[in-house]
């Protein structure tokens, strides 16, 4: 164990954020902490680092635990450069090295055994701390996070907010902390830097906990998900896509248990009412006592909506929406990208990716007519009516109320119409009278999307539309865009989002511009040589599937129906006796999984009790039992999935 939360509660201003949160992080675990904005994820980090204290409960840590926190806002000491700020993570090595230099000078005249022994000890410590390689590691990490060598001498005081966050990330990765606490680590990284970070974390041998809305990143970097939902923490084995499947299965099971328990409660209460005054009064009182002692199963609380971004019907454009031929873009004499050739048709979605500074936003400004092309040409098709979503949300007026801001799109609309539309974007009741300047980043993002969608444009040009949205809101936006009748052009570093909606990828690379038919994953696989060009061509126009979709496809229907074409195919592959045995085994596995989950819940509850915390042997035993039970659940679940798939396919 590295640390453990035991029955933690935390409230702000009378609003309970965490209620009975319990979980444990062990050495080497790679954990994703997920939940809606405001669910309490960052509160968990603040409690762990001691920035805040829990109202009740206990946080236990191993002695000397070193926590490394990547906050969303990073500052540096005055006068530091990019290079020295990164190297500041090695203060202990610097101190050893400084002492070695001092002793080397002293040894010019002092040859005593004591001085020589002291120097030898320092040499060993210096080597054990990787003193001979720390500078090279720091430079490799700076390059990986997008700091070119010519930027290393820059004063940190002149860095942008995004650059400061990337430099803070570099310093954190070099810190050697026992647990890294990463709060939205991909927020200020381009796709190349995110992929570098994913590779780094895949080789990282210590534990980390990451808060992220980047589902693709969570899929590639985590082997356990802890969801904060309705003030509780629930742990799932596997990455984000597996979590989605497991959460649905767990919710279905919980709802069944709740409904069965409610039926039992109602039946028992009816028995008590009929017999409390009769001959069976003793039995009735006994059952009443049983009900009072019964631990109640909570009903599954439906997910709060991420918004309803359903796009209205729009006027059809011509078939050819945007054509570019040998297009060069940039400013003045500086060419950022050249030789851009693309053909975008009605109903398609162009996803634009690339490192910072390669020309993505410049391309948008060029096709929007905000700056002139340097060479070549581009042509918009007939009836193209373009709506633009700016990454910095600079089209919002801070002094306006929310409803006033939407009225800018339609000055003649009545209040009822505007308020009804805003409710689809989670602005309810008196919320519509909030000032734009007082809104959070996520609220501003939703308002900007509301304005764009209300305008009924048939071409949407979107610059990082998911940046300010939590995962449920991103999913709602993806669903809307997939049903949209118009054409989409979007810059995004959200690869999960691009896998959902993109039919073409325009990639601004250092060695040129690629225009590719397919989604992000198909482009990435082709780029690294995993997918032949012929295979890519065959997939053009195919339905886009995200990692979560693929995982969900593997899960069987909840009702176990065998009437589907897939089920009929299964019947042709197996005898009736085999099918019967397989179905019986699936039912038995469901029972075994439920029993193991009950045991796991009991072990976890006992581990959070003060009495157990004081007994080191019992804590060790519980940790072993929890690990064994989790392994048992995983084993049974894998067998259940295989059998279920066989029955369906």
C-alpha positions as CSV (number, residue, x, y, z in Angstrom):
1,X,0.0,0.0,0.0
2,X,1.1,3.6,-0.8
3,X,-2.0,5.4,0.6
4,X,-5.6,4.6,1.5
5,X,-8.7,6.7,1.8
6,X,-11.0,5.3,4.6
7,X,-14.6,6.5,4.6
8,X,-13.8,10.1,3.7
9,X,-16.4,12.8,3.7
10,X,-16.0,16.4,2.5
11,X,-18.4,19.2,2.2
12,X,-18.2,22.8,1.0
13,X,-20.8,25.3,2.2
14,X,-23.2,22.6,3.2
15,X,-22.9,20.7,-0.1
16,X,-21.5,17.2,0.3
17,X,-18.9,16.4,-2.3
18,X,-17.5,13.2,-1.0
19,X,-19.5,10.8,1.2
20,X,-17.8,7.6,2.5
21,X,-15.1,7.5,-0.1
22,X,-12.8,4.5,0.3
23,X,-10.0,3.2,-1.9
24,X,-6.4,2.2,-1.8
25,X,-3.4,2.8,-4.2
26,X,-0.6,0.2,-4.3
27,X,2.9,0.4,-5.7
28,X,3.1,0.4,-9.5
29,X,-0.6,1.0,-10.1
30,X,-1.7,3.1,-13.1
31,X,-5.0,4.6,-12.0
32,X,-7.5,6.9,-13.8
33,X,-9.7,9.0,-11.6
34,X,-12.8,9.9,-13.6
35,X,-16.2,11.7,-12.9
36,X,-18.1,14.7,-13.9
37,X,-16.9,18.2,-13.4
38,X,-17.5,19.0,-9.8
39,X,-17.7,15.4,-8.7
40,X,-14.7,15.8,-6.4
41,X,-11.7,14.5,-8.3
42,X,-9.5,17.5,-7.6
43,X,-10.7,17.5,-4.0
44,X,-9.3,14.0,-3.7
45,X,-5.9,15.3,-4.8
46,X,-6.1,18.3,-2.4
47,X,-7.0,16.0,0.5
48,X,-4.1,13.7,-0.3
49,X,-1.5,16.4,-0.5
50,X,-2.8,18.0,2.8
51,X,-4.0,21.2,1.1
52,X,-7.3,20.4,2.7
53,X,-8.6,18.2,5.5
54,X,-11.4,15.7,5.4
55,X,-14.5,16.3,7.5
56,X,-14.5,12.7,8.6
57,X,-12.6,9.6,7.8
58,X,-8.9,8.8,7.6
59,X,-6.2,9.1,5.0
60,X,-3.3,6.6,5.7
61,X,0.0,6.9,3.9
62,X,3.2,4.9,4.2
63,X,6.1,6.6,6.0
64,X,8.1,9.0,3.8
65,X,5.6,8.9,0.9
66,X,6.7,11.4,-1.8
67,X,3.8,12.8,-3.8
68,X,4.4,14.6,-7.0
69,X,1.5,16.9,-8.0
70,X,0.9,18.3,-11.5
71,X,-1.5,21.2,-10.7
72,X,-3.5,22.9,-13.5
73,X,-1.6,26.1,-12.7
74,X,2.2,26.1,-12.4
75,X,4.7,28.8,-11.3
76,X,8.5,29.0,-11.2
77,X,11.1,31.0,-9.3
78,X,12.1,34.4,-10.7
79,X,15.2,34.2,-13.0
80,X,14.8,30.5,-13.8
81,X,15.3,29.3,-17.4
82,X,13.5,26.4,-19.0
83,X,16.6,24.3,-18.6
84,X,17.3,25.2,-15.0
85,X,13.7,24.8,-14.0
86,X,13.7,21.2,-15.3
87,X,17.0,20.5,-13.6
88,X,15.6,21.9,-10.3
89,X,13.9,18.5,-9.9
90,X,17.4,17.1,-9.0
91,X,18.1,19.3,-6.0
92,X,19.5,16.3,-4.0
93,X,21.9,15.4,-6.8
94,X,23.0,19.0,-7.1
95,X,23.7,19.1,-3.4
96,X,25.8,15.9,-3.6
97,X,27.6,17.2,-6.7
98,X,28.4,20.5,-5.0
99,X,29.7,18.7,-1.9
100,X,31.9,16.5,-4.2
101,X,33.4,19.6,-5.9
102,X,34.1,21.1,-2.5
103,X,35.8,17.9,-1.3
104,X,37.8,17.7,-4.6
105,X,39.3,21.1,-3.9
106,X,39.9,20.2,-0.2
107,X,41.7,16.9,-1.2
108,X,44.4,18.9,-3.0
109,X,45.9,19.4,0.4
110,X,43.9,17.1,2.7
111,X,44.6,13.4,2.1
112,X,43.1,12.0,5.3
113,X,41.1,8.8,5.3
114,X,38.1,10.6,6.6
115,X,38.0,13.0,3.7
116,X,38.6,10.2,1.1
117,X,35.9,8.0,2.7
118,X,33.4,10.9,2.7
119,X,34.2,11.5,-1.0
120,X,33.8,7.8,-1.8
121,X,30.4,7.7,-0.1
122,X,29.2,10.7,-2.1
123,X,30.3,9.1,-5.3
124,X,28.2,6.0,-4.5
125,X,25.2,8.2,-3.6
126,X,25.7,10.2,-6.8
127,X,25.8,7.1,-9.0
128,X,22.7,5.5,-7.2
129,X,20.8,8.7,-7.8
130,X,21.6,8.5,-11.6
131,X,23.9,11.5,-11.3
132,X,25.7,10.7,-14.5
133,X,22.5,10.6,-16.6
134,X,20.1,13.1,-15.0
135,X,21.0,16.0,-17.3
136,X,20.4,13.8,-20.4
137,X,17.1,12.5,-19.0
138,X,16.0,16.1,-18.4
139,X,16.8,17.1,-21.9
140,X,15.1,14.1,-23.4
141,X,11.9,14.9,-21.5
142,X,12.0,18.6,-22.5
143,X,12.3,17.6,-26.1
144,X,9.5,15.0,-25.8
145,X,7.2,17.7,-24.3
146,X,7.8,20.0,-27.2
147,X,10.6,22.3,-25.9
148,X,13.1,22.8,-28.8
149,X,16.8,23.3,-27.7
150,X,16.6,27.0,-28.7
151,X,13.9,27.5,-26.1
152,X,15.9,26.1,-23.2
153,X,17.5,29.4,-22.4
154,X,14.1,31.3,-22.2
155,X,13.2,32.9,-18.9
156,X,10.2,31.1,-17.4
157,X,8.6,34.5,-16.7
158,X,7.9,35.0,-20.4
159,X,6.4,31.6,-21.0
160,X,2.7,31.2,-21.9
161,X,0.4,29.4,-19.5
162,X,0.5,26.3,-21.7
163,X,4.3,26.3,-21.8
164,X,4.4,26.7,-18.0
165,X,2.2,23.7,-17.6
166,X,4.4,21.6,-20.0
167,X,7.5,22.7,-18.1
168,X,5.8,21.8,-14.8
169,X,5.1,18.4,-16.3
170,X,8.7,17.9,-17.2
171,X,9.8,18.8,-13.7
172,X,7.3,16.4,-12.2
173,X,8.3,13.5,-14.4
174,X,11.9,14.0,-13.3
175,X,11.0,14.2,-9.6
176,X,11.2,10.5,-8.8
177,X,8.0,10.8,-6.6
178,X,6.5,7.6,-5.3
179,X,3.1,8.6,-6.7
180,X,2.5,11.1,-9.5
181,X,-0.8,13.0,-9.3
182,X,-1.6,14.2,-12.8
183,X,-4.5,16.7,-13.1
184,X,-5.4,17.0,-16.8
185,X,-1.9,16.4,-18.0
186,X,-2.8,16.5,-21.7
187,X,-4.6,19.9,-21.6
188,X,-1.7,21.9,-23.1
189,X,0.0,19.2,-25.2
190,X,-0.3,18.6,-28.9
191,X,-0.9,15.1,-30.3
192,X,2.8,14.4,-30.6
193,X,3.6,15.4,-27.0
194,X,0.6,13.4,-25.7
195,X,1.8,10.3,-27.6
196,X,5.3,10.8,-26.1
197,X,3.8,11.1,-22.6
198,X,1.8,7.9,-23.2
199,X,5.0,6.1,-24.1
200,X,6.8,7.5,-21.1
201,X,4.1,6.4,-18.7
202,X,3.9,3.0,-20.2
203,X,7.5,2.4,-19.2
204,X,7.1,4.2,-15.8
205,X,7.7,1.8,-12.9
206,X,6.1,3.8,-10.2
207,X,2.5,4.5,-9.4
208,X,0.4,7.4,-10.7
209,X,-3.2,8.7,-10.5
210,X,-4.4,10.7,-13.5
211,X,-7.5,12.9,-13.8
212,X,-8.3,13.3,-17.5
213,X,-11.2,13.9,-19.9
214,X,-9.0,12.4,-22.6
215,X,-10.5,9.0,-23.0
216,X,-7.9,7.8,-25.6
217,X,-5.2,8.8,-23.2
218,X,-6.9,6.9,-20.3
219,X,-7.2,3.8,-22.5
220,X,-3.5,3.8,-23.2
221,X,-2.1,4.7,-19.8
222,X,-4.3,3.1,-17.1
223,X,-5.0,-0.4,-15.8
224,X,-7.5,0.6,-13.2
225,X,-10.3,3.2,-13.1
226,X,-11.8,4.8,-10.0
227,X,-15.0,6.7,-10.7
228,X,-16.3,9.4,-8.3
229,X,-20.0,9.3,-8.7
230,X,-22.7,10.8,-6.4
231,X,-20.0,11.3,-3.7
232,X,-18.9,7.6,-3.8
233,X,-15.8,6.0,-5.2
234,X,-16.1,2.7,-7.2
235,X,-13.0,0.9,-8.5
236,X,-12.8,-1.0,-11.8
237,X,-10.0,-3.1,-13.2
238,X,-8.9,-2.3,-16.7
239,X,-8.6,0.8,-18.9
240,X,-11.4,3.3,-19.7
241,X,-13.1,1.3,-22.4
242,X,-13.2,-1.8,-20.2
243,X,-14.5,0.4,-17.4
244,X,-17.5,1.5,-19.5
245,X,-18.4,-2.2,-20.1
246,X,-17.9,-3.2,-16.5
247,X,-19.8,-0.2,-15.1
248,X,-22.8,-1.1,-17.2
249,X,-22.7,-4.7,-16.0
250,X,-22.3,-3.6,-12.4
251,X,-25.2,-1.2,-12.7
252,X,-27.4,-3.8,-14.2
253,X,-26.6,-6.2,-11.4
254,X,-27.1,-3.5,-8.7
255,X,-30.5,-2.6,-10.2
256,X,-31.5,-6.3,-10.2
257,X,-30.4,-6.6,-6.6
258,X,-32.4,-3.4,-5.7
259,X,-35.5,-4.6,-7.4
260,X,-35.3,-8.1,-5.8
261,X,-34.7,-6.5,-2.4
262,X,-37.6,-4.1,-2.8
263,X,-39.9,-7.0,-3.7
264,X,-38.7,-8.9,-0.6
265,X,-39.2,-5.8,1.5
266,X,-42.8,-5.2,0.2
267,X,-43.7,-8.9,0.7
268,X,-42.3,-8.8,4.3
269,X,-44.0,-5.6,5.1
270,X,-47.3,-7.1,3.9
271,X,-46.7,-10.1,6.1
272,X,-46.1,-7.8,9.1
273,X,-49.2,-5.8,8.5
274,X,-51.4,-8.9,8.3
275,X,-49.9,-10.7,11.4
276,X,-48.5,-8.1,13.8
277,X,-51.7,-8.3,16.0
278,X,-52.6,-12.0,15.3
279,X,-51.3,-15.5,16.2
280,X,-48.1,-14.9,14.2
281,X,-47.2,-11.7,16.0
282,X,-43.8,-13.2,17.2
283,X,-42.9,-14.0,13.6
284,X,-44.1,-10.6,12.4
285,X,-41.9,-8.8,15.0
286,X,-38.9,-10.9,14.1
287,X,-39.3,-10.0,10.4
288,X,-39.7,-6.4,11.3
289,X,-36.4,-6.5,13.2
290,X,-34.9,-8.2,10.2
291,X,-36.0,-5.4,8.0
292,X,-34.6,-2.8,10.4
293,X,-31.2,-4.5,10.3
294,X,-31.2,-5.1,6.5
295,X,-28.5,-3.2,4.6
296,X,-30.4,-1.5,1.8
297,X,-29.3,-1.7,-1.8
298,X,-29.4,1.7,-3.5
299,X,-31.2,2.1,-6.7
300,X,-29.0,2.9,-9.7
301,X,-29.1,6.7,-10.2
302,X,-29.4,7.6,-13.8
303,X,-26.5,9.5,-15.3
304,X,-27.0,13.2,-15.2
305,X,-27.3,14.5,-18.8
306,X,-24.2,15.7,-20.5
307,X,-26.4,18.0,-22.5
308,X,-28.6,17.6,-25.6
309,X,-26.6,19.1,-28.5
310,X,-29.0,17.8,-31.1
311,X,-28.3,19.8,-34.2
312,X,-31.3,21.1,-36.2
313,X,-31.9,20.3,-39.8
314,X,-29.8,22.6,-42.1
315,X,-30.0,23.6,-45.7
316,X,-28.1,21.3,-48.0
317,X,-24.9,22.5,-49.6
318,X,-23.7,21.4,-53.0
319,X,-21.9,18.0,-53.0
320,X,-18.4,19.7,-53.1
321,X,-18.1,21.7,-49.9
322,X,-14.4,22.7,-49.8
323,X,-11.6,22.1,-52.4
324,X,-7.9,23.0,-51.8
325,X,-5.3,22.8,-54.5
326,X,-1.6,23.3,-53.8
327,X,-2.5,25.6,-51.0
328,X,0.3,27.3,-49.0
329,X,-0.5,29.1,-45.7
330,X,1.4,31.3,-43.3
331,X,2.1,35.0,-42.5
332,X,4.1,37.4,-44.7
333,X,7.2,35.6,-46.0
334,X,6.9,32.8,-43.4
335,X,5.3,29.6,-44.9
336,X,3.9,27.3,-42.2
337,X,2.6,24.6,-44.6
338,X,2.4,24.1,-48.4
339,X,1.1,21.7,-50.9
340,X,-2.2,21.2,-49.2
341,X,-4.6,19.3,-51.4
342,X,-8.0,18.1,-50.2
343,X,-11.6,17.5,-51.4
344,X,-14.3,17.6,-48.7
345,X,-17.9,16.6,-49.6
346,X,-21.2,17.2,-48.0
347,X,-21.8,15.3,-44.8
348,X,-18.1,14.5,-44.3
349,X,-16.0,15.5,-41.3
350,X,-12.4,16.7,-41.6
351,X,-10.2,16.2,-38.5
352,X,-7.1,18.4,-38.3
353,X,-4.1,17.4,-36.2
354,X,-0.5,18.4,-35.7
355,X,2.1,19.8,-33.4
356,X,1.7,23.3,-32.0
357,X,2.9,25.9,-34.5
358,X,2.6,23.7,-37.6
359,X,-0.3,25.7,-39.0
360,X,-3.6,24.2,-37.8
361,X,-5.3,27.4,-36.7
362,X,-3.6,29.3,-39.5
363,X,-5.3,26.9,-41.9
364,X,-8.7,27.7,-40.3
365,X,-8.1,31.4,-40.5
366,X,-7.1,31.1,-44.1
367,X,-10.2,29.2,-45.2
368,X,-12.4,31.5,-43.1
369,X,-10.9,34.5,-45.0
370,X,-9.3,36.1,-42.0
371,X,-5.9,35.9,-43.6
372,X,-4.8,35.5,-47.2
373,X,-3.4,32.3,-48.6
374,X,0.3,32.6,-49.7
375,X,0.0,30.4,-52.8
376,X,-2.4,27.9,-54.4
377,X,-6.2,28.2,-53.9
378,X,-9.2,27.0,-52.0
379,X,-12.9,27.1,-53.1
380,X,-16.0,26.9,-51.0
381,X,-18.9,25.1,-52.6
382,X,-22.4,26.4,-53.3
383,X,-24.7,27.3,-50.4
384,X,-21.9,26.8,-47.8
385,X,-23.0,28.8,-44.7
386,X,-20.1,28.6,-42.2
387,X,-20.3,28.7,-38.4
388,X,-17.1,29.1,-36.4
389,X,-16.3,27.9,-32.8
390,X,-13.1,29.6,-31.6
391,X,-10.9,27.8,-29.1
392,X,-10.4,30.9,-27.0
393,X,-14.2,31.6,-26.9
394,X,-13.5,35.2,-27.8
395,X,-16.9,35.6,-29.4
396,X,-18.6,35.7,-26.0
397,X,-19.3,39.1,-24.4
398,X,-18.4,38.9,-20.7
399,X,-20.9,41.6,-19.6
400,X,-23.9,39.8,-21.2
401,X,-26.2,37.5,-19.4
402,X,-26.4,34.0,-20.9
403,X,-29.8,34.5,-22.4
404,X,-28.7,37.9,-23.8
405,X,-25.7,36.2,-25.4
406,X,-27.9,33.7,-27.2
407,X,-30.2,36.5,-28.3
408,X,-27.3,37.9,-30.3
409,X,-27.9,35.0,-32.8
410,X,-31.7,35.7,-33.0
411,X,-32.7,39.2,-31.8
412,X,-36.4,38.6,-32.4
413,X,-36.7,35.3,-30.5
414,X,-38.8,35.4,-27.3
415,X,-37.4,34.5,-23.9
416,X,-39.3,31.2,-23.7
417,X,-37.8,29.9,-26.9
418,X,-34.3,30.9,-25.9
419,X,-34.6,29.5,-22.3
420,X,-35.9,26.2,-23.7
421,X,-33.0,25.9,-26.0
422,X,-30.5,26.8,-23.3
423,X,-31.9,24.0,-21.1
424,X,-30.6,21.5,-23.6
425,X,-27.1,22.8,-22.8
426,X,-27.7,22.4,-19.0
427,X,-28.6,26.1,-18.3
428,X,-31.7,25.8,-16.2
429,X,-34.0,28.3,-14.3
430,X,-32.1,31.3,-13.0
431,X,-28.8,30.1,-14.5
432,X,-29.7,31.8,-17.8
433,X,-29.3,35.2,-16.0
434,X,-25.7,34.5,-15.0
435,X,-23.1,36.9,-16.5
436,X,-20.9,35.3,-19.1
437,X,-17.8,36.6,-17.3
438,X,-18.7,34.6,-14.2
439,X,-19.0,31.2,-16.0
440,X,-16.5,28.3,-15.8
441,X,-14.6,27.2,-18.8
442,X,-17.0,24.3,-19.3
443,X,-20.0,26.5,-19.1
444,X,-18.6,29.0,-21.6
445,X,-17.8,26.1,-24.0
446,X,-21.4,24.9,-23.8
447,X,-22.7,28.4,-24.3
448,X,-20.5,28.9,-27.4
449,X,-21.8,25.6,-28.8
450,X,-25.4,26.7,-28.1
451,X,-24.9,29.8,-30.1
452,X,-23.3,27.9,-33.0
453,X,-26.0,25.2,-33.1
454,X,-28.9,27.7,-32.8
455,X,-27.6,29.5,-35.9
456,X,-28.3,26.4,-38.1
457,X,-25.1,26.7,-40.1
458,X,-24.5,23.9,-42.6
459,X,-20.7,24.0,-42.3
460,X,-19.2,23.9,-38.8
461,X,-15.6,25.0,-38.3
462,X,-14.6,24.0,-34.8
463,X,-11.3,24.9,-33.1
464,X,-10.8,22.4,-30.2
465,X,-14.5,22.1,-29.4
466,X,-14.0,19.5,-26.5
467,X,-11.4,21.4,-24.6
468,X,-13.7,22.7,-21.9
469,X,-16.2,19.8,-21.8
470,X,-16.3,16.9,-19.3
471,X,-16.6,13.4,-20.6
472,X,-20.5,13.2,-20.6
473,X,-20.7,16.5,-22.4
474,X,-18.1,15.3,-25.0
475,X,-20.1,12.2,-25.6
476,X,-23.3,14.2,-26.1
477,X,-21.5,16.5,-28.6
478,X,-20.1,13.4,-30.4
479,X,-23.6,11.9,-30.7
480,X,-25.0,15.2,-32.1
481,X,-22.2,15.6,-34.6
482,X,-22.6,12.1,-35.9
483,X,-26.2,12.8,-36.7
484,X,-25.5,16.3,-38.1
485,X,-26.6,16.7,-41.8
486,X,-24.0,19.3,-42.6
487,X,-20.2,19.2,-43.0
488,X,-17.6,19.5,-40.2
489,X,-14.1,20.8,-40.1
490,X,-12.4,20.5,-36.7
491,X,-9.0,21.0,-35.1
492,X,-8.8,18.7,-32.1
493,X,-6.2,16.9,-30.0
494,X,-9.0,14.6,-28.6
495,X,-8.2,11.4,-30.5
496,X,-11.3,9.6,-29.1
497,X,-13.5,12.4,-30.5
498,X,-11.7,12.2,-33.9
499,X,-12.2,8.5,-34.0
500,X,-16.0,9.1,-33.4
501,X,-16.6,11.7,-36.1
502,X,-13.7,12.1,-38.6
503,X,-14.0,10.7,-42.1
504,X,-10.7,12.4,-43.2
505,X,-7.6,13.5,-41.3
506,X,-5.5,16.5,-42.3
507,X,-2.2,16.1,-40.5
508,X,0.3,18.9,-40.2
509,X,3.6,17.1,-39.8
510,X,7.1,18.5,-39.6
511,X,7.9,16.9,-43.0
512,X,4.8,18.1,-44.8
513,X,1.0,17.8,-44.8
514,X,-0.9,14.4,-45.1
515,X,-4.5,14.2,-46.2
516,X,-5.9,10.8,-45.3
517,X,-9.2,9.1,-45.7
518,X,-10.2,7.6,-42.4
519,X,-10.3,8.4,-38.7
520,X,-7.4,9.1,-36.3
521,X,-6.6,5.5,-35.3
522,X,-6.5,4.4,-39.0
523,X,-4.2,7.4,-39.8
524,X,-1.9,6.6,-36.9
525,X,-1.7,2.9,-37.7
526,X,-0.9,3.8,-41.4
527,X,1.7,6.3,-40.3
528,X,3.6,3.8,-38.1
529,X,3.3,1.1,-40.8
530,X,0.8,-1.0,-39.1
531,X,-1.9,-0.6,-41.8
532,X,-1.2,-0.9,-45.5
533,X,-2.5,1.7,-47.8
534,X,-4.8,-0.8,-49.5
535,X,-6.4,-1.7,-46.2
536,X,-7.0,2.0,-45.5
537,X,-8.6,2.5,-48.9
538,X,-10.9,-0.4,-48.3
539,X,-12.1,1.2,-45.1
540,X,-13.0,4.6,-46.6
541,X,-16.6,5.4,-45.8
542,X,-16.8,2.6,-43.2
543,X,-18.5,3.3,-39.9
544,X,-16.2,4.7,-37.3
545,X,-15.7,2.8,-34.1
546,X,-14.1,4.1,-31.0
547,X,-12.3,1.9,-28.4
548,X,-15.3,2.2,-26.2
549,X,-17.6,1.1,-29.1
550,X,-15.4,-1.9,-29.8
551,X,-15.5,-2.9,-26.1
552,X,-19.2,-2.4,-25.8
553,X,-19.7,-4.6,-28.9
554,X,-18.1,-7.5,-27.1
555,X,-20.7,-7.4,-24.3
556,X,-23.8,-9.6,-24.7
557,X,-27.3,-8.3,-24.8
558,X,-28.8,-7.8,-21.3
559,X,-31.7,-10.1,-21.9
560,X,-29.6,-13.0,-23.3
561,X,-31.9,-13.3,-26.3
562,X,-31.0,-16.0,-28.8
563,X,-33.3,-14.8,-31.5
564,X,-30.8,-12.5,-33.2
565,X,-29.0,-13.6,-36.4
566,X,-25.8,-13.9,-34.4
567,X,-27.5,-16.2,-31.9
568,X,-28.9,-18.3,-34.7
569,X,-25.3,-18.6,-36.1
570,X,-24.2,-19.8,-32.6
571,X,-26.9,-22.5,-32.7
572,X,-25.5,-23.8,-35.9
573,X,-22.0,-24.0,-34.5
574,X,-22.9,-25.9,-31.3
575,X,-25.2,-28.8,-30.4
576,X,-28.2,-28.2,-28.3
577,X,-26.5,-30.0,-25.4
578,X,-23.4,-27.8,-25.7
579,X,-25.6,-24.6,-25.9
580,X,-27.4,-25.7,-22.7
581,X,-24.2,-26.3,-20.9
582,X,-22.7,-23.0,-22.0
583,X,-25.9,-21.1,-20.9
584,X,-25.8,-22.9,-17.5
585,X,-22.1,-22.0,-17.1
586,X,-22.8,-18.4,-17.9
587,X,-25.5,-18.3,-15.3
588,X,-23.2,-20.0,-12.8
589,X,-20.4,-17.5,-13.6
590,X,-22.8,-14.6,-12.9
591,X,-23.5,-16.1,-9.5
592,X,-19.7,-16.6,-8.8
593,X,-18.9,-13.0,-9.9
594,X,-21.7,-11.7,-7.6
595,X,-20.5,-13.7,-4.7
596,X,-16.9,-12.6,-5.2
597,X,-18.0,-8.9,-5.5
598,X,-19.8,-9.3,-2.2
599,X,-16.7,-10.6,-0.5
600,X,-14.6,-7.8,-2.1
601,X,-17.0,-5.3,-0.7
602,X,-16.7,-6.8,2.8
603,X,-12.9,-6.9,2.7
604,X,-12.8,-3.3,1.5
605,X,-15.2,-2.2,4.2
606,X,-13.2,-3.9,6.9
607,X,-10.0,-2.4,5.6
608,X,-11.5,1.1,6.1
609,X,-12.3,0.4,9.8
610,X,-10.1,2.0,12.5
611,X,-9.6,-1.4,14.2
612,X,-8.1,-2.9,11.1
613,X,-5.9,0.1,10.4
614,X,-4.2,-0.5,13.8
615,X,-3.5,-4.2,13.0
616,X,-0.7,-4.4,10.5
617,X,-1.1,-8.2,10.1
618,X,-4.8,-8.0,9.4
619,X,-4.2,-5.1,6.9
620,X,-1.7,-7.3,5.0
621,X,-4.2,-10.2,5.1
622,X,-7.0,-8.1,3.8
623,X,-4.8,-6.7,1.0
624,X,-4.0,-10.2,0.0
625,X,-7.6,-11.3,0.0
626,X,-8.6,-8.2,-2.0
627,X,-6.0,-8.9,-4.6
628,X,-7.0,-12.6,-4.9
629,X,-10.7,-11.7,-5.1
630,X,-10.1,-9.1,-7.8
631,X,-8.1,-11.7,-9.7
632,X,-11.0,-14.2,-9.2
633,X,-13.5,-11.7,-10.5
634,X,-11.3,-10.9,-13.5
635,X,-10.9,-14.6,-14.3
636,X,-14.6,-15.3,-14.1
637,X,-15.5,-12.2,-16.1
638,X,-13.1,-13.2,-18.9
639,X,-14.7,-16.6,-19.1
640,X,-18.2,-15.1,-19.0
641,X,-17.3,-12.7,-21.8
642,X,-15.9,-15.5,-24.0
643,X,-18.9,-17.8,-23.5
644,X,-21.3,-14.9,-24.1
645,X,-19.6,-14.0,-27.3
646,X,-19.6,-17.6,-28.4
647,X,-23.4,-17.8,-27.8
648,X,-23.9,-14.6,-29.8
649,X,-21.5,-15.3,-32.7
